[in-house]
Amino acid sequence: MKLKSKIYLCVLGLLFFTSCRGQNKTENKSENNTTIATDYEKPKNYLLILSDSLSLENYDAIIFLSEKGGCPTCNKVFSDFIQQSLLNQDNILIIVNAKGEKIDIYPYLSDAVSNVITDYTNDFYRLNLIRGSGIILLKENDISEVHSININEINKQLGLIRDLQQTK
């Protein structure tokens, strides 16, 4: 391989790696990339606007899937894991804020899937509960934790999904 090609591959690899580092920086982030949120009324009202049959009290978690912000590779891994683990799980609400340009959203759009809503108008995104893909844990009619997906803690965050799956 020519030296020019090797340099090109090294630069490309470096760009890919650094593009995922430092993403999802939030002002209220704690040391382990977990944010404690208290504004339960925002998502509750959002769901009521969509349908009076959607009640936040019925869910243990909200999974927010977005192509905005964050690490594209992390978002894809996160999406693939959700598709394998959480589709049609009654205690989990999945909100898809993606057009399918960077992640495959077709499994979420199937009529057979019962726990997915779309956010093409960015209304949930504008609530500023989370930036990029992530997990919002709910407990006792309140938001207990918010986890933004990032490259440094993707395994821990996928572990949270495994825990949610076990509560089914």
CORPEUR-V394270 format. One record per backbone hydrogen bond with DSSP energy under -1.0 kcal/mol. NH is the residue of the N-H (numbers start at 1). CO is the residue of the C=O. Records with the same first field share a line. If there is no record, write none. Layout:
BEGIN
NH->CO ; CO
END
This chain:
BEGIN
6->2
7->3
8->4
9->5
10->6
11->7
12->8
13->9
14->10
15->11
16->12
17->13
18->14
19->15
29->26
30->34
33->30
35->146
40->38
44->40
45->41
46->42
47->43
48->44
49->45
50->46
51->47
54->51
58->55
59->56
60->91
61->91
62->136
63->93
64->134
65->95
67->97
75->71
76->72
77->73
78->74
79->75
80->76
81->77
82->78
83->79
84->80
85->81
86->82
89->86
92->89
93->61
94->115
95->63
96->117
97->65
108->105
113->110
117->94
119->96
122->119
126->122
127->124
128->125
134->64
135->147
136->62
137->145
138->60
139->142
144->137
145->137
146->35
147->135
149->133
157->153
158->154
159->155
160->156
161->157
162->158
163->159
164->160
165->161
166->162
168->165
END
